[in-house]
Amino acid sequence: MKSGHHITPNLSGASWHSSTYSGGNNECVEIADNLPHLVHVRDSKRPTGPVIRFSHTAWRAFLADLN
């Protein structure tokens, strides 16, 4: 794959949710972890903006490092 090119994943089946710690103020990250193989992360203020993808293993490691 050439630099600067990307594949837009089909996220039509994504079930987005945010942490209960966000307080419902819509200024946080949202994740969709219901799709196979990857956890998708986006900015709640930009739902049609860019999405970062993690493997489930990498996401669990990231969360473990937060504690």
HTML snippet that shows the backbone in 3Dmol.js (N, CA, C, O; Angstrom):
<script src="https://3Dmol.org/build/3Dmol-min.js"></script>
<div id="view" style="width:600px;height:400px;position:relative"></div>
<script>
const pdb = `
ATOM      1  N   MET A   1       0.842  -1.167   0.000  1.00  0.00           N
ATOM      2  CA  MET A   1       0.000   0.000   0.000  1.00  0.00           C
ATOM      3  C   MET A   1       0.892   1.237   0.000  1.00  0.00           C
ATOM      4  O   MET A   1       1.866   1.312   0.750  1.00  0.00           O
ATOM      5  N   LYS A   2       0.553   2.197  -0.842  1.00  0.00           N
ATOM      6  CA  LYS A   2       1.318   3.432  -0.925  1.00  0.00           C
ATOM      7  C   LYS A   2       1.022   4.343   0.254  1.00  0.00           C
ATOM      8  O   LYS A   2      -0.081   4.346   0.800  1.00  0.00           O
ATOM      9  N   SER A   3       2.016   5.104   0.629  1.00  0.00           N
ATOM     10  CA  SER A   3       1.840   6.061   1.714  1.00  0.00           C
ATOM     11  C   SER A   3       0.776   7.084   1.327  1.00  0.00           C
ATOM     12  O   SER A   3       0.722   7.532   0.182  1.00  0.00           O
ATOM     13  N   GLY A   4      -0.060   7.445   2.281  1.00  0.00           N
ATOM     14  CA  GLY A   4      -1.096   8.440   2.026  1.00  0.00           C
ATOM     15  C   GLY A   4      -2.416   7.840   1.579  1.00  0.00           C
ATOM     16  O   GLY A   4      -3.418   8.551   1.495  1.00  0.00           O
ATOM     17  N   HIS A   5      -2.437   6.539   1.290  1.00  0.00           N
ATOM     18  CA  HIS A   5      -3.675   5.887   0.896  1.00  0.00           C
ATOM     19  C   HIS A   5      -4.207   5.084   2.082  1.00  0.00           C
ATOM     20  O   HIS A   5      -3.434   4.548   2.876  1.00  0.00           O
ATOM     21  N   HIS A   6      -5.502   5.011   2.191  1.00  0.00           N
ATOM     22  CA  HIS A   6      -6.090   4.230   3.259  1.00  0.00           C
ATOM     23  C   HIS A   6      -7.378   3.592   2.778  1.00  0.00           C
ATOM     24  O   HIS A   6      -7.972   4.020   1.788  1.00  0.00           O
ATOM     25  N   ILE A   7      -7.790   2.582   3.482  1.00  0.00           N
ATOM     26  CA  ILE A   7      -9.040   1.898   3.197  1.00  0.00           C
ATOM     27  C   ILE A   7     -10.052   2.339   4.248  1.00  0.00           C
ATOM     28  O   ILE A   7      -9.771   2.273   5.444  1.00  0.00           O
ATOM     29  N   THR A   8     -11.196   2.775   3.820  1.00  0.00           N
ATOM     30  CA  THR A   8     -12.243   3.182   4.751  1.00  0.00           C
ATOM     31  C   THR A   8     -13.031   1.946   5.152  1.00  0.00           C
ATOM     32  O   THR A   8     -13.658   1.306   4.307  1.00  0.00           O
ATOM     33  N   PRO A   9     -13.004   1.605   6.436  1.00  0.00           N
ATOM     34  CA  PRO A   9     -13.731   0.413   6.867  1.00  0.00           C
ATOM     35  C   PRO A   9     -15.240   0.641   6.848  1.00  0.00           C
ATOM     36  O   PRO A   9     -15.714   1.765   7.012  1.00  0.00           O
ATOM     37  N   ASN A  10     -15.980  -0.436   6.646  1.00  0.00           N
ATOM     38  CA  ASN A  10     -17.435  -0.375   6.708  1.00  0.00           C
ATOM     39  C   ASN A  10     -17.833  -0.445   8.188  1.00  0.00           C
ATOM     40  O   ASN A  10     -17.717  -1.495   8.819  1.00  0.00           O
ATOM     41  N   LEU A  11     -18.292   0.658   8.722  1.00  0.00           N
ATOM     42  CA  LEU A  11     -18.673   0.728  10.125  1.00  0.00           C
ATOM     43  C   LEU A  11     -20.184   0.807  10.315  1.00  0.00           C
ATOM     44  O   LEU A  11     -20.663   1.235  11.365  1.00  0.00           O
ATOM     45  N   SER A  12     -20.935   0.393   9.291  1.00  0.00           N
ATOM     46  CA  SER A  12     -22.395   0.506   9.371  1.00  0.00           C
ATOM     47  C   SER A  12     -22.976  -0.351  10.492  1.00  0.00           C
ATOM     48  O   SER A  12     -24.051  -0.037  11.004  1.00  0.00           O
ATOM     49  N   GLY A  13     -22.295  -1.421  10.885  1.00  0.00           N
ATOM     50  CA  GLY A  13     -22.787  -2.273  11.971  1.00  0.00           C
ATOM     51  C   GLY A  13     -22.191  -1.937  13.321  1.00  0.00           C
ATOM     52  O   GLY A  13     -22.419  -2.647  14.300  1.00  0.00           O
ATOM     53  N   ALA A  14     -21.419  -0.846  13.380  1.00  0.00           N
ATOM     54  CA  ALA A  14     -20.742  -0.487  14.633  1.00  0.00           C
ATOM     55  C   ALA A  14     -21.750  -0.004  15.674  1.00  0.00           C
ATOM     56  O   ALA A  14     -22.654   0.776  15.373  1.00  0.00           O
ATOM     57  N   SER A  15     -21.577  -0.477  16.882  1.00  0.00           N
ATOM     58  CA  SER A  15     -22.383  -0.034  18.011  1.00  0.00           C
ATOM     59  C   SER A  15     -21.481   0.820  18.895  1.00  0.00           C
ATOM     60  O   SER A  15     -20.694   0.297  19.684  1.00  0.00           O
ATOM     61  N   TRP A  16     -21.604   2.143  18.757  1.00  0.00           N
ATOM     62  CA  TRP A  16     -20.723   3.089  19.440  1.00  0.00           C
ATOM     63  C   TRP A  16     -21.203   3.354  20.854  1.00  0.00           C
ATOM     64  O   TRP A  16     -22.402   3.482  21.097  1.00  0.00           O
ATOM     65  N   HIS A  17     -20.269   3.434  21.779  1.00  0.00           N
ATOM     66  CA  HIS A  17     -20.616   3.805  23.152  1.00  0.00           C
ATOM     67  C   HIS A  17     -19.421   4.500  23.794  1.00  0.00           C
ATOM     68  O   HIS A  17     -18.277   4.329  23.371  1.00  0.00           O
ATOM     69  N   SER A  18     -19.714   5.284  24.820  1.00  0.00           N
ATOM     70  CA  SER A  18     -18.671   6.000  25.546  1.00  0.00           C
ATOM     71  C   SER A  18     -18.655   5.519  26.987  1.00  0.00           C
ATOM     72  O   SER A  18     -19.564   4.817  27.430  1.00  0.00           O
ATOM     73  N   SER A  19     -17.641   5.892  27.693  1.00  0.00           N
ATOM     74  CA  SER A  19     -17.493   5.512  29.089  1.00  0.00           C
ATOM     75  C   SER A  19     -18.565   6.186  29.938  1.00  0.00           C
ATOM     76  O   SER A  19     -18.993   7.303  29.647  1.00  0.00           O
ATOM     77  N   THR A  20     -18.984   5.504  30.971  1.00  0.00           N
ATOM     78  CA  THR A  20     -19.916   6.118  31.912  1.00  0.00           C
ATOM     79  C   THR A  20     -19.245   7.264  32.672  1.00  0.00           C
ATOM     80  O   THR A  20     -19.932   8.109  33.246  1.00  0.00           O
ATOM     81  N   TYR A  21     -17.925   7.298  32.681  1.00  0.00           N
ATOM     82  CA  TYR A  21     -17.191   8.380  33.334  1.00  0.00           C
ATOM     83  C   TYR A  21     -17.301   9.697  32.566  1.00  0.00           C
ATOM     84  O   TYR A  21     -16.985  10.754  33.111  1.00  0.00           O
ATOM     85  N   SER A  22     -17.743   9.648  31.314  1.00  0.00           N
ATOM     86  CA  SER A  22     -17.831  10.873  30.517  1.00  0.00           C
ATOM     87  C   SER A  22     -18.959  11.785  30.982  1.00  0.00           C
ATOM     88  O   SER A  22     -18.961  12.975  30.665  1.00  0.00           O
ATOM     89  N   GLY A  23     -19.906  11.249  31.721  1.00  0.00           N
ATOM     90  CA  GLY A  23     -20.998  12.066  32.243  1.00  0.00           C
ATOM     91  C   GLY A  23     -22.018  12.471  31.196  1.00  0.00           C
ATOM     92  O   GLY A  23     -22.868  13.319  31.468  1.00  0.00           O
ATOM     93  N   GLY A  24     -21.958  11.889  30.006  1.00  0.00           N
ATOM     94  CA  GLY A  24     -22.924  12.199  28.965  1.00  0.00           C
ATOM     95  C   GLY A  24     -22.783  13.567  28.347  1.00  0.00           C
ATOM     96  O   GLY A  24     -23.730  14.072  27.744  1.00  0.00           O
ATOM     97  N   ASN A  25     -21.602  14.191  28.485  1.00  0.00           N
ATOM     98  CA  ASN A  25     -21.428  15.546  27.944  1.00  0.00           C
ATOM     99  C   ASN A  25     -20.999  15.561  26.479  1.00  0.00           C
ATOM    100  O   ASN A  25     -20.773  16.633  25.917  1.00  0.00           O
ATOM    101  N   ASN A  26     -20.883  14.388  25.849  1.00  0.00           N
ATOM    102  CA  ASN A  26     -20.556  14.264  24.428  1.00  0.00           C
ATOM    103  C   ASN A  26     -19.202  14.885  24.072  1.00  0.00           C
ATOM    104  O   ASN A  26     -19.009  15.358  22.952  1.00  0.00           O
ATOM    105  N   GLU A  27     -18.281  14.883  25.013  1.00  0.00           N
ATOM    106  CA  GLU A  27     -16.933  15.377  24.744  1.00  0.00           C
ATOM    107  C   GLU A  27     -15.926  14.337  25.208  1.00  0.00           C
ATOM    108  O   GLU A  27     -15.167  14.560  26.151  1.00  0.00           O
ATOM    109  N   CYS A  28     -15.933  13.206  24.533  1.00  0.00           N
ATOM    110  CA  CYS A  28     -15.054  12.116  24.912  1.00  0.00           C
ATOM    111  C   CYS A  28     -14.797  11.236  23.694  1.00  0.00           C
ATOM    112  O   CYS A  28     -15.180  11.580  22.576  1.00  0.00           O
ATOM    113  N   VAL A  29     -14.163  10.130  23.914  1.00  0.00           N
ATOM    114  CA  VAL A  29     -14.001   9.168  22.835  1.00  0.00           C
ATOM    115  C   VAL A  29     -15.116   8.145  22.928  1.00  0.00           C
ATOM    116  O   VAL A  29     -15.648   7.874  24.004  1.00  0.00           O
ATOM    117  N   GLU A  30     -15.458   7.586  21.787  1.00  0.00           N
ATOM    118  CA  GLU A  30     -16.428   6.504  21.722  1.00  0.00           C
ATOM    119  C   GLU A  30     -15.724   5.306  21.129  1.00  0.00           C
ATOM    120  O   GLU A  30     -14.822   5.452  20.304  1.00  0.00           O
ATOM    121  N   ILE A  31     -16.133   4.118  21.549  1.00  0.00           N
ATOM    122  CA  ILE A  31     -15.567   2.910  20.965  1.00  0.00           C
ATOM    123  C   ILE A  31     -16.676   2.033  20.415  1.00  0.00           C
ATOM    124  O   ILE A  31     -17.814   2.062  20.883  1.00  0.00           O
ATOM    125  N   ALA A  32     -16.317   1.265  19.423  1.00  0.00           N
ATOM    126  CA  ALA A  32     -17.177   0.210  18.888  1.00  0.00           C
ATOM    127  C   ALA A  32     -16.354  -1.067  18.971  1.00  0.00           C
ATOM    128  O   ALA A  32     -15.400  -1.254  18.217  1.00  0.00           O
ATOM    129  N   ASP A  33     -16.736  -1.943  19.896  1.00  0.00           N
ATOM    130  CA  ASP A  33     -15.984  -3.180  20.068  1.00  0.00           C
ATOM    131  C   ASP A  33     -16.799  -4.409  19.675  1.00  0.00           C
ATOM    132  O   ASP A  33     -16.453  -5.534  20.037  1.00  0.00           O
ATOM    133  N   ASN A  34     -17.881  -4.188  18.933  1.00  0.00           N
ATOM    134  CA  ASN A  34     -18.744  -5.289  18.523  1.00  0.00           C
ATOM    135  C   ASN A  34     -18.400  -5.847  17.145  1.00  0.00           C
ATOM    136  O   ASN A  34     -19.032  -6.806  16.701  1.00  0.00           O
ATOM    137  N   LEU A  35     -17.427  -5.278  16.467  1.00  0.00           N
ATOM    138  CA  LEU A  35     -17.056  -5.752  15.135  1.00  0.00           C
ATOM    139  C   LEU A  35     -15.910  -6.754  15.248  1.00  0.00           C
ATOM    140  O   LEU A  35     -15.091  -6.650  16.161  1.00  0.00           O
ATOM    141  N   PRO A  36     -15.842  -7.725  14.332  1.00  0.00           N
ATOM    142  CA  PRO A  36     -14.803  -8.743  14.447  1.00  0.00           C
ATOM    143  C   PRO A  36     -13.397  -8.175  14.280  1.00  0.00           C
ATOM    144  O   PRO A  36     -13.157  -7.308  13.439  1.00  0.00           O
ATOM    145  N   HIS A  37     -12.490  -8.671  15.082  1.00  0.00           N
ATOM    146  CA  HIS A  37     -11.045  -8.452  14.962  1.00  0.00           C
ATOM    147  C   HIS A  37     -10.527  -7.097  15.425  1.00  0.00           C
ATOM    148  O   HIS A  37      -9.360  -7.008  15.804  1.00  0.00           O
ATOM    149  N   LEU A  38     -11.329  -6.042  15.414  1.00  0.00           N
ATOM    150  CA  LEU A  38     -10.808  -4.716  15.733  1.00  0.00           C
ATOM    151  C   LEU A  38     -11.728  -3.942  16.662  1.00  0.00           C
ATOM    152  O   LEU A  38     -12.942  -4.142  16.671  1.00  0.00           O
ATOM    153  N   VAL A  39     -11.120  -3.049  17.448  1.00  0.00           N
ATOM    154  CA  VAL A  39     -11.848  -2.076  18.250  1.00  0.00           C
ATOM    155  C   VAL A  39     -11.652  -0.730  17.565  1.00  0.00           C
ATOM    156  O   VAL A  39     -10.519  -0.318  17.318  1.00  0.00           O
ATOM    157  N   HIS A  40     -12.735  -0.052  17.260  1.00  0.00           N
ATOM    158  CA  HIS A  40     -12.684   1.238  16.575  1.00  0.00           C
ATOM    159  C   HIS A  40     -12.904   2.352  17.597  1.00  0.00           C
ATOM    160  O   HIS A  40     -13.760   2.235  18.474  1.00  0.00           O
ATOM    161  N   VAL A  41     -12.129   3.431  17.481  1.00  0.00           N
ATOM    162  CA  VAL A  41     -12.181   4.540  18.428  1.00  0.00           C
ATOM    163  C   VAL A  41     -12.343   5.835  17.637  1.00  0.00           C
ATOM    164  O   VAL A  41     -11.657   6.050  16.638  1.00  0.00           O
ATOM    165  N   ARG A  42     -13.255   6.697  18.089  1.00  0.00           N
ATOM    166  CA  ARG A  42     -13.474   7.985  17.414  1.00  0.00           C
ATOM    167  C   ARG A  42     -13.751   9.074  18.442  1.00  0.00           C
ATOM    168  O   ARG A  42     -14.033   8.794  19.607  1.00  0.00           O
ATOM    169  N   ASP A  43     -13.666  10.302  17.996  1.00  0.00           N
ATOM    170  CA  ASP A  43     -13.987  11.470  18.813  1.00  0.00           C
ATOM    171  C   ASP A  43     -15.499  11.670  18.750  1.00  0.00           C
ATOM    172  O   ASP A  43     -16.069  11.756  17.662  1.00  0.00           O
ATOM    173  N   SER A  44     -16.147  11.743  19.903  1.00  0.00           N
ATOM    174  CA  SER A  44     -17.606  11.876  19.918  1.00  0.00           C
ATOM    175  C   SER A  44     -18.087  13.172  19.281  1.00  0.00           C
ATOM    176  O   SER A  44     -19.224  13.251  18.817  1.00  0.00           O
ATOM    177  N   LYS A  45     -17.229  14.189  19.254  1.00  0.00           N
ATOM    178  CA  LYS A  45     -17.614  15.467  18.637  1.00  0.00           C
ATOM    179  C   LYS A  45     -17.521  15.411  17.111  1.00  0.00           C
ATOM    180  O   LYS A  45     -18.052  16.283  16.424  1.00  0.00           O
ATOM    181  N   ARG A  46     -16.845  14.384  16.581  1.00  0.00           N
ATOM    182  CA  ARG A  46     -16.680  14.244  15.132  1.00  0.00           C
ATOM    183  C   ARG A  46     -17.040  12.823  14.703  1.00  0.00           C
ATOM    184  O   ARG A  46     -16.164  12.073  14.274  1.00  0.00           O
ATOM    185  N   PRO A  47     -18.304  12.443  14.810  1.00  0.00           N
ATOM    186  CA  PRO A  47     -18.688  11.059  14.525  1.00  0.00           C
ATOM    187  C   PRO A  47     -18.432  10.611  13.086  1.00  0.00           C
ATOM    188  O   PRO A  47     -18.358   9.413  12.815  1.00  0.00           O
ATOM    189  N   THR A  48     -18.300  11.546  12.181  1.00  0.00           N
ATOM    190  CA  THR A  48     -17.981  11.158  10.792  1.00  0.00           C
ATOM    191  C   THR A  48     -16.504  11.399  10.480  1.00  0.00           C
ATOM    192  O   THR A  48     -16.074  11.263   9.335  1.00  0.00           O
ATOM    193  N   GLY A  49     -15.740  11.754  11.498  1.00  0.00           N
ATOM    194  CA  GLY A  49     -14.316  12.019  11.325  1.00  0.00           C
ATOM    195  C   GLY A  49     -13.497  10.742  11.333  1.00  0.00           C
ATOM    196  O   GLY A  49     -14.035   9.646  11.183  1.00  0.00           O
ATOM    197  N   PRO A  50     -12.194  10.891  11.509  1.00  0.00           N
ATOM    198  CA  PRO A  50     -11.306   9.735  11.456  1.00  0.00           C
ATOM    199  C   PRO A  50     -11.553   8.752  12.608  1.00  0.00           C
ATOM    200  O   PRO A  50     -12.034   9.120  13.680  1.00  0.00           O
ATOM    201  N   VAL A  51     -11.209   7.515  12.345  1.00  0.00           N
ATOM    202  CA  VAL A  51     -11.354   6.425  13.304  1.00  0.00           C
ATOM    203  C   VAL A  51      -9.992   5.749  13.459  1.00  0.00           C
ATOM    204  O   VAL A  51      -9.305   5.484  12.473  1.00  0.00           O
ATOM    205  N   ILE A  52      -9.615   5.477  14.695  1.00  0.00           N
ATOM    206  CA  ILE A  52      -8.398   4.723  14.976  1.00  0.00           C
ATOM    207  C   ILE A  52      -8.819   3.286  15.280  1.00  0.00           C
ATOM    208  O   ILE A  52      -9.804   3.055  15.982  1.00  0.00           O
ATOM    209  N   ARG A  53      -8.071   2.333  14.750  1.00  0.00           N
ATOM    210  CA  ARG A  53      -8.416   0.922  14.955  1.00  0.00           C
ATOM    211  C   ARG A  53      -7.313   0.215  15.740  1.00  0.00           C
ATOM    212  O   ARG A  53      -6.124   0.433  15.505  1.00  0.00           O
ATOM    213  N   PHE A  54      -7.733  -0.637  16.678  1.00  0.00           N
ATOM    214  CA  PHE A  54      -6.830  -1.446  17.489  1.00  0.00           C
ATOM    215  C   PHE A  54      -7.248  -2.908  17.406  1.00  0.00           C
ATOM    216  O   PHE A  54      -8.433  -3.209  17.265  1.00  0.00           O
ATOM    217  N   SER A  55      -6.289  -3.809  17.493  1.00  0.00           N
ATOM    218  CA  SER A  55      -6.667  -5.211  17.697  1.00  0.00           C
ATOM    219  C   SER A  55      -7.226  -5.305  19.119  1.00  0.00           C
ATOM    220  O   SER A  55      -6.949  -4.447  19.957  1.00  0.00           O
ATOM    221  N   HIS A  56      -8.005  -6.342  19.383  1.00  0.00           N
ATOM    222  CA  HIS A  56      -8.552  -6.504  20.733  1.00  0.00           C
ATOM    223  C   HIS A  56      -7.428  -6.665  21.755  1.00  0.00           C
ATOM    224  O   HIS A  56      -7.530  -6.168  22.877  1.00  0.00           O
ATOM    225  N   THR A  57      -6.366  -7.352  21.372  1.00  0.00           N
ATOM    226  CA  THR A  57      -5.224  -7.534  22.271  1.00  0.00           C
ATOM    227  C   THR A  57      -4.561  -6.201  22.581  1.00  0.00           C
ATOM    228  O   THR A  57      -4.245  -5.922  23.738  1.00  0.00           O
ATOM    229  N   ALA A  58      -4.345  -5.375  21.562  1.00  0.00           N
ATOM    230  CA  ALA A  58      -3.718  -4.065  21.767  1.00  0.00           C
ATOM    231  C   ALA A  58      -4.622  -3.162  22.599  1.00  0.00           C
ATOM    232  O   ALA A  58      -4.128  -2.405  23.434  1.00  0.00           O
ATOM    233  N   TRP A  59      -5.934  -3.225  22.389  1.00  0.00           N
ATOM    234  CA  TRP A  59      -6.867  -2.404  23.158  1.00  0.00           C
ATOM    235  C   TRP A  59      -6.840  -2.788  24.631  1.00  0.00           C
ATOM    236  O   TRP A  59      -6.809  -1.917  25.499  1.00  0.00           O
ATOM    237  N   ARG A  60      -6.853  -4.113  24.922  1.00  0.00           N
ATOM    238  CA  ARG A  60      -6.779  -4.567  26.310  1.00  0.00           C
ATOM    239  C   ARG A  60      -5.481  -4.118  26.970  1.00  0.00           C
ATOM    240  O   ARG A  60      -5.480  -3.716  28.134  1.00  0.00           O
ATOM    241  N   ALA A  61      -4.368  -4.185  26.226  1.00  0.00           N
ATOM    242  CA  ALA A  61      -3.076  -3.740  26.764  1.00  0.00           C
ATOM    243  C   ALA A  61      -3.099  -2.236  27.041  1.00  0.00           C
ATOM    244  O   ALA A  61      -2.573  -1.786  28.060  1.00  0.00           O
ATOM    245  N   PHE A  62      -3.697  -1.466  26.154  1.00  0.00           N
ATOM    246  CA  PHE A  62      -3.833  -0.030  26.351  1.00  0.00           C
ATOM    247  C   PHE A  62      -4.627   0.265  27.620  1.00  0.00           C
ATOM    248  O   PHE A  62      -4.201   1.078  28.440  1.00  0.00           O
ATOM    249  N   LEU A  63      -5.773  -0.385  27.790  1.00  0.00           N
ATOM    250  CA  LEU A  63      -6.596  -0.170  28.976  1.00  0.00           C
ATOM    251  C   LEU A  63      -5.871  -0.600  30.242  1.00  0.00           C
ATOM    252  O   LEU A  63      -5.988   0.067  31.269  1.00  0.00           O
ATOM    253  N   ALA A  64      -5.129  -1.694  30.192  1.00  0.00           N
ATOM    254  CA  ALA A  64      -4.378  -2.158  31.357  1.00  0.00           C
ATOM    255  C   ALA A  64      -3.322  -1.140  31.771  1.00  0.00           C
ATOM    256  O   ALA A  64      -3.055  -0.967  32.960  1.00  0.00           O
ATOM    257  N   ASP A  65      -2.722  -0.465  30.792  1.00  0.00           N
ATOM    258  CA  ASP A  65      -1.719   0.553  31.094  1.00  0.00           C
ATOM    259  C   ASP A  65      -2.324   1.790  31.744  1.00  0.00           C
ATOM    260  O   ASP A  65      -1.620   2.524  32.438  1.00  0.00           O
ATOM    261  N   LEU A  66      -3.609   2.033  31.533  1.00  0.00           N
ATOM    262  CA  LEU A  66      -4.263   3.187  32.137  1.00  0.00           C
ATOM    263  C   LEU A  66      -4.450   3.024  33.642  1.00  0.00           C
ATOM    264  O   LEU A  66      -4.527   4.008  34.378  1.00  0.00           O
ATOM    265  N   ASN A  67      -4.521   1.791  34.082  1.00  0.00           N
ATOM    266  CA  ASN A  67      -4.754   1.535  35.512  1.00  0.00           C
ATOM    267  C   ASN A  67      -3.500   1.620  36.248  1.00  0.00           C
ATOM    268  O   ASN A  67      -3.484   1.437  37.465  1.00  0.00           O
TER     269      ASN A  67
END
`;
const viewer = $3Dmol.createViewer("view");
viewer.addModel(pdb, "pdb");
viewer.setStyle({}, {cartoon: {color: "spectrum"}});
viewer.zoomTo();
viewer.render();
</script>
